[in-house]
């Protein structure tokens, strides 16, 4: 039996999708509305690039991540590769380096890496140079096999 919540989501699918698009940064050009874009996406029968049929597949709304404007209705594979912009290097990471985070409130850098599902090398540093040095030493230890399967450092022979 369908709950009220499930019924609402089924009946208001368009509002939910439009809300997702807005939260992901979709902007409108002059004369466009979110409802028109939603209707275009739902009524499309073929991908606008490769012309593959959407039978049994979901049409995807492609938009420009820089300007925020709607571009085309595409299949999943075309949407993943269409005008692919090279990823910025760790744009969510304030230190600009992979596996190194910066905690503004506390004023320190953290280093941590996952190795075989375990977190290894969690340390804090006051300077970015110290954090970078530790990170590369940690990566060398991982590459040379100085960590066991549990993510613990193996003792070394002098």
C-alpha positions in Angstrom: 0.0 0.0 0.0 1.3 3.4 -0.9 1.9 5.9 1.9 1.0 9.6 1.8 4.7 10.4 1.4 5.1 8.0 -1.6 1.9 9.3 -3.2 3.1 12.9 -2.8 6.5 12.1 -4.4 4.8 10.2 -7.3 2.3 13.1 -7.9 4.9 15.9 -7.6 7.9 14.3 -9.4 8.2 17.5 -11.5 8.6 19.8 -8.5 11.2 17.5 -7.0 13.2 17.4 -10.2 13.0 21.2 -10.7 14.1 21.7 -7.0 17.1 19.4 -7.6 18.0 21.3 -10.8 17.8 24.6 -8.9 20.0 23.3 -6.1 22.6 22.1 -8.6 22.8 25.5 -10.3 20.5 25.4 -13.3 19.8 29.0 -14.4 17.2 30.2 -16.9 17.8 32.2 -20.1 15.3 34.8 -21.1 11.9 33.2 -22.0 12.7 29.8 -20.4 10.9 28.3 -17.4 11.8 25.3 -15.3 8.5 23.7 -16.3 9.3 24.1 -20.1 12.7 22.4 -19.6 11.1 19.7 -17.5 8.5 19.0 -20.2 11.2 19.0 -22.9 13.3 16.5 -20.9 10.3 14.2 -20.2 8.9 14.3 -23.8 12.3 13.6 -25.5 12.4 10.2 -27.2 16.0 10.3 -28.5 19.3 11.6 -27.4 20.1 14.9 -29.2 23.7 13.9 -29.8 23.8 10.2 -30.7 20.1 9.8 -31.5 19.8 6.6 -29.3 16.2 5.9 -28.2 15.3 6.5 -24.5 13.1 3.4 -24.5 13.8 1.9 -21.1 16.4 4.5 -20.3 16.2 7.8 -18.5 16.7 11.1 -20.4 19.1 13.4 -18.7 19.1 17.2 -18.7 22.5 18.6 -19.7 23.6 22.0 -18.5 26.7 24.1 -18.6 28.4 24.0 -15.2 30.1 27.3 -15.8 27.2 29.4 -17.0 24.5 27.3 -15.4 22.3 27.2 -18.6 20.3 24.2 -20.0 21.9 22.8 -23.2 20.4 19.6 -24.4 18.5 16.4 -23.5 21.1 13.6 -23.6 21.5 9.9 -22.8 23.6 9.1 -19.8 26.8 8.3 -21.7 26.6 11.4 -23.9 25.9 13.6 -20.8 29.0 12.2 -19.1 31.3 13.0 -22.0 29.7 16.0 -23.6 32.1 19.0 -23.6 33.9 17.5 -20.7 35.9 20.1 -18.9 39.1 18.9 -17.2 38.5 18.7 -13.5 40.0 21.5 -11.4 42.6 20.1 -9.0 40.8 19.4 -5.8 38.6 22.5 -5.8 36.9 21.5 -2.6 40.2 21.2 -0.8 41.5 24.5 0.6 45.1 23.3 0.6 45.0 22.4 -3.1 46.6 19.0 -2.5 45.0 15.6 -2.5 44.8 13.9 1.0 45.7 17.2 2.7 43.0 19.3 4.3 43.2 22.7 6.0 41.1 23.4 9.1 40.7 27.2 9.2 39.3 27.5 12.7 42.1 25.5 14.2 44.8 26.7 11.8 46.4 23.3 10.9 46.7 20.9 8.0 45.6 17.3 8.2 47.0 14.4 6.3 45.1 11.2 5.9 44.9 8.4 3.2 42.8 5.3 2.8 44.8 2.1 2.3 42.9 -1.2 1.7 39.8 0.3 3.3 41.6 1.6 6.4 42.6 5.1 7.3 46.4 5.5 7.6 48.6 8.4 8.5 46.2 10.7 10.2 48.3 13.6 11.5 48.1 17.3 12.0 50.7 19.9 11.0 51.1 23.6 11.4 52.7 24.2 8.0 51.7 23.0 4.6 55.4 22.1 3.8 55.4 19.7 6.8 52.1 18.2 5.7 53.4 17.7 2.1 56.6 16.1 3.3 54.7 13.7 5.5 52.2 12.9 2.8 55.0 11.9 0.3 56.8 9.8 3.0 53.4 8.1 3.7 52.9 7.4 0.0 56.4 6.0 -0.3 55.8 3.7 2.7 52.5 2.5 1.1 54.2 1.9 -2.3 57.1 0.0 -0.7 54.8 -2.3 1.3 55.5 -1.0 4.7 51.8 -1.3 5.7 50.1 -4.6 6.3 46.5 -5.5 5.2 45.1 -4.0 8.4 46.5 -0.6 7.5 49.1 -0.8 10.3 52.7 0.1 9.7 55.0 -2.9 9.7 58.2 -2.7 11.7 61.3 -2.2 9.6 64.7 -3.8 10.0 67.6 -1.4 10.5 
